[in-house]
Amino acid sequence: MIKFFRILLIIIFNFYILITPGFSEEEKIKIGLLVPLTGDNAELGKQIIKATRMALKDIKTDQIEIYPKDTQSDPNKTLMSAIEFEQMEINLVIGPVFYKNLIYLNEVNNITFLSLTNKTLDLPKNVISAGVNSTSQLNTIKKFIELNEIDKTIFLIPNLNYDLEIKKGIKDSKIKIFKEHYYDIEPTKLTKQIEKITNYEVRKQNLLDEITRIQKSEDPNKEIKIENLKKKYTLGDLNFDSVIIADFDKSLKSVITSLLYSDVSPKNNYLITFNQWFDKSLLKEESSQPIYYPSINKRNLESFEKKFFTEFNQYPNHLSLLSYDLIGLIYYLSLTNNLSEINKSFKSKNSFKGKIGIFDIQNNKINHRLNFYQVYDGLLKEIF
């Protein structure tokens, strides 16, 4: 009987060896890493390297080798480093980080670049955007709108250089938008534009007219009615029930302030914005709550931050988490694809669950399935 079990174990072990990918020294997965290692963004680049090394440690494999090279946050230096990778016969590179550094990479035909940018327009054919793009965010917002049966959504878009990205996101996600409005981020111009969008002057005049009408009436309860009307700022319905604001930081808060001034209440109209990376300052702005936004999985982010701090005694940038996941994604693809053609697997349909969430890959595009959050009463709540 003992002899039988020994033979069975040998058979199982040999079968495992047959179905498990084997790697010779020549077949190791060589991944280039294009990040800023000098200059103003050097610390970000160093954190990304640490995150990729942490990923290798967590995967527990020696089949992946990382080769970092400096971009200096400069397109010309990025190209030079990429050519060096090509000479090393590396055909898959994580990076560059910034969109401006992509412009010459179409000259390096034998490499696929997984850039950390969230921009998707006018990319070289060999560059895949791996950042949290507008399509991913609007897909998530669309889900929330449909779940809550929201009918009329207006979209507020700043006159900045990413408006075309937003238009692409609207088209790709097929989100239903009632009307798009573009605004100037300069505060005094912004307020006037928001007043016009919300028909504030007409609604304010409606209130004054109604007070005058009741004052002239013989209604026995007119004093009470007038007193109640004076507690209001405007009178009349808005022609929308939700607002998507494609903005961030102080500019986002300026837009919300202008909406509040124009008597648009977040308790009566959904205020939705783009990924805020869990900006804690939003928790303090209780007058603008509730406010909603899509983002990555917060629990996974906190787990990663804690682990990164334990390992390196510093908290990571969000892009570090993305680079951590890309190592896992590449390793996952290597288990089901020929090592020499991993870059081609980005053209076929794949999904991968990482720390940041689920990656959907197809036709050289990466989208993220995001979570959705509500900020209300100074607290952050996950909706889905």
HELIX and SHEET records of a PDB file:
HELIX    1   1 ILE A    2  ILE A   19  1                                  18    
HELIX    2   2 GLU A   25  GLU A   27  5                                   3    
HELIX    3   3 ALA A   42  ILE A   59  1                                  18    
HELIX    4   4 PRO A   75  GLN A   87  1                                  13    
HELIX    5   5 TYR A   99  LEU A  102  5                                   4    
HELIX    6   6 LEU A  105  GLU A  107  5                                   3    
HELIX    7   7 SER A  134  LEU A  147  1                                  14    
HELIX    8   8 ASP A  163  SER A  173  1                                  11    
HELIX    9   9 PRO A  187  ILE A  197  1                                  11    
HELIX   10  10 TYR A  200  LYS A  216  1                                  17    
HELIX   11  11 LYS A  222  LEU A  229  1                                   8    
HELIX   12  12 ASP A  249  TYR A  261  1                                  13    
HELIX   13  13 SER A  281  LYS A  284  1                                   4    
HELIX   14  14 GLU A  286  SER A  288  5                                   3    
HELIX   15  15 LYS A  298  PHE A  312  1                                  15    
HELIX   16  16 HIS A  318  THR A  336  1                                  19    
HELIX   17  17 LEU A  339  PHE A  346  5                                   8    
SHEET    1   A 5 ILE A  64  ASP A  70  0                                        
SHEET    2   A 5 ILE A  29  VAL A  35  1                                        
SHEET    3   A 5 LEU A  92  ILE A  94  1                                        
SHEET    4   A 5 THR A 112  SER A 115  1                                        
SHEET    5   A 5 VAL A 127  SER A 129  1                                        
SHEET    1   B 7 LYS A 179  TYR A 183  0                                        
SHEET    2   B 7 THR A 153  PRO A 158  1                                        
SHEET    3   B 7 SER A 242  ILE A 245  1                                        
SHEET    4   B 7 TYR A 270  THR A 273  1                                        
SHEET    5   B 7 ILE A 291  SER A 295  1                                        
SHEET    6   B 7 ASN A 371  TYR A 376 -1                                        
SHEET    7   B 7 LEU A 379  GLU A 382 -1                                        
SHEET    1   C 3 ASN A 350  LYS A 353  0                                        
SHEET    2   C 3 ILE A 358  GLN A 362 -1                                        
SHEET    3   C 3 LYS A 365  ARG A 369 -1                                        
END                                                                             
